[in-house]
Amino acid sequence: MPRSVNHVASRERRKKILKLTRGYFGCRRNVWTVAKNTWEKGLTYAYRDRKNKKRNFRALWIQRINAGARLEGLSYSQLMGLIHKAGIEINRKVLADLALNNPAAFKAVVDKVKNA
């Protein structure tokens, strides 16, 4: 009895991957095995870098807060310690945005924690 192979399904599976790899360079776009490996590797990079993006943004916020705090005569760690001690619930993202875009509001927060 002849072997039964479902060419329709396998062709669709390959076309789906090749469609996802459109725009890649050279053989990575049209050679099935290379395209499949590249696409799978890309998924692992995407997963990893979703985590790294959070790490990078937190580091950026800390640098911005530190720069704003230094203008007020404090270090980042001193400022964060005073904020926690004063019981002010403000996250680093918002604090960094204030330091960058609204220095007057950032100064008000710093003055509040200095006097508390």
N, C-alpha and C positions, 0 to 999 in steps of 0.2 A: 504494500500500500504506500502511495507517495506521501511524502512529508507535507503537512499542512502549515503554511506560513501566512500570517496575516500582514501582507505588504501594506495595506491601507493604513493600519494603525501605526506600524513602524515608520512609514513615510511621514505621517502626520507628526509623530513624536520628534523626528529629525527636523522637520520644517519649523516646528515651534521653537526649538533651540536656535536654529539658524536665523530665525526672525529676531530673536532676542539679541543675537550677536551682530546685527547689522551696525555698521559704523566702526567696527573694530578694524585693526590694521592687518593687512596681508592675509595669510592663511587663517588667522583667527576668526575671520568672518565667514569663510565658505568651505573649509575642510572640516568634516563632521567631528572627528576625534579631537582636533585642536580646538575647535569652537566649543565643544562640550566641556573640555577641561578648563578653558578660559572662563566660560560662564560660571562653572562651579566654583572656581577660585575667586571670581568676582563676588559671589554670594558670601564667601567666608570673609572677604575684605569688608563687605558692607556690614556684616554682623559685628565684626571687630571694631569698625570705625564708628558705629553708632554709640559704642561705649566710650571710645576715645574722644568723641565730640563733647560729651558731657564733661569729661576730665579737662579738656582744653578750655571750655567756656568757664568752668569754675576757676581755673588758673588766671584767665583773663580778668574775671571779676575781682579776684584778690589783688591783682596788680593795679587795677584802677582804684580800688578802695585805698590801697596803700599809698598811691600817689596823692590822692585827695587828703588822706590823713596826715601825710608828711607836711602838706601846706598848712595844716592846723597845728603842727607841733607834736603830733603823736605818730607812733608806728602802727602798722596794721594790727599787730597782736594786742597792743595796748587798747586801741579803739574797740576791737571786738570784745575784749574783756570788760571794758566799761559798758558796752551795749548790753551784754548779757547780765552784768551786775545791776544795771538800771531796769532790767526787765522789759526792754524794748524788743518787740517781735518784728524784726525786719530782716529779710533774707539778703544774701550777697548780691543777687541779681538786681534787686531794686536799689540797694545801696550803691552799687557800681554805676547804675544809670543816673542816680542823683549826683554822684561825684563828677560824672562826665558832662551831663547835660544841664544840671541845675545846681551849680556850686553854692548858691545861697541857701537852698534847702538842705544840702549836705552840711553846710556850716551850722545850720540851726540844729541838726541832729547831733553834731559833735559838741556844740555848746550845751545842749540839754544833758548829754551824758557826762560832760565835765563837771557840771554843777550838781548832778544827782548824787 
